[in-house]
């Protein structure tokens, strides 16, 4: 049975592995675990950086995501960003992300959050189809970035 919950520091190892796997799968980037591990730990040490959520199946962590906060002066409220979304391949297409999204949306509504956003790698068509099927749209903005 799938259970969605707030992540705890003991989940960090799984989250690190998910991030390494996702970067390789979606962007062919080999992440350095020696950099990712303290990056994940930093979220647990400083809640202002964000909060992880996980999905468990009979005690096994099968998915995770990170929520970060953006202040919207237009709405005088926060907007939450989904980041680092990963579902173990054998658990995909089983509604796990949909359940996680619903859980986060309920949390957002309880906390007077103005909206939910995410970005997705442009070639990741399966993820885009999932987000669109849940009623999200990518019509309003195009994202630009500079990364070191």
N, C-alpha and C positions, 0 to 999 in steps of 0.2 A: 504494500500500500504506500502511495506517495504522500509524503509529508513535507510541507513548505515551512521553513522557519528562519529566524534571524541566525546568521552564522556566529560561531564562537571561535576564539583563538585556536582551539584544537582542530578546527576545520582548515587551518591555513595550508597544511601540506597538500590537501586535495585541491584547494583553490590554485596554488602555485602550479601543480601539474596540469590543471585545466587551462591555465593561461599559456603555458608553454605549448600545449597541444593545439590550442586555438590559433596562436600566432603561426605555427608551422602549417596548419591546415588551411587557413584562410589567406595568408599573405606570404607563405614560404619563408618566414622569418624564424631563425633559431634564436630564441631568447636565452639569456644567461640566467640560470636559476639563482646564482649568487647575487644578481641584481633584483630579480623578481621576488625572491623570498623576503628581503627587508621591505620591498615595496608593498607587499600584501600585509606584512606585519605592521607597517606604518598605519594602515587603515584601522586595525584593531587597537593600536596605541593612541590614535587621535581621531575621535569620531567626527571632527569637522571635515576630515578628508572623504568620508563616505561611510557606507555600511554594506556589508555583504549579506546576501541571502542564499540559502541552499535548499535543494530538494533532495530528500532521502527516499530510498526504496528499501524497506526492511533494514534500516540502519546504515545502508551504503549511500554515500553522497554521490548523486548522479548528475547534478547540475548546480551551477552557481551563477550569480550575477552581482554586480556592484551598483549601488545607487549613490550618485553624487548630487550635490545641491547647487543650483544656480539661482541667484536673486533676480527677480524680474521687477524692475521699477514700473513698467507698464501695468503690471497686475498687482503691485504691492504685495507680492507673495512669492514663495519659492516655486521653482520648477525642478522636478527630479529627472535626472538623466540615468538611463540604463546604460551600463558599461560592462565590458568583460563578460558578456553572456556566453555561457558554454553548457552544452548538454552532451553527455557521453554518447557517442554514435549509436550504440545499441538501444538507447532510450529515446532517440529522436522519433518524431512523428507519432508520439504517444500523448501529446497534450501537456507535457511537463512545463514548457515555457508558458503556455496559455494559463496554466494554474498559477505559476509564479507571477505572471502579469496581473492576474486578478487579485492575488494576495497583496501585491505592491499597490495596486490601484485603490484597494480598500484602505490600506495604510495612508495613502496620499489624501483620500477624502476625509479621513479622521483628523488629519493634520492640516487641513485647509491649504493643501498644495494646489497651485494653479494649473499644473499639467504635467504630463510625462513626455519625455523625449528620448530618442536614441539615434545613434548613427550606425550605419552598416556599411561594410566594405562593398564597393560598387559591383563587384562580380559575384557577390554572395546572393544569388537569386532565390535559393530556398528560404533563407532567412527573410528576405524582403517579402516573399509571398506569405510567410507566416505573419509578419507584422501587419501587412495589408488586410489579411483575413480577419484580424482582430480589430479592424477599424482604424488603425493608425494610417497616416498619410505622409508622404514625402514631398508634397506639392508646394509647400510654402517657402522653404529655404534650401539653399545649396551651401554645403559646408566647405570652408577653406581652412587650411592649416599650415603651420610652420612647426616642424618637429626637429629637434636636435638629435 
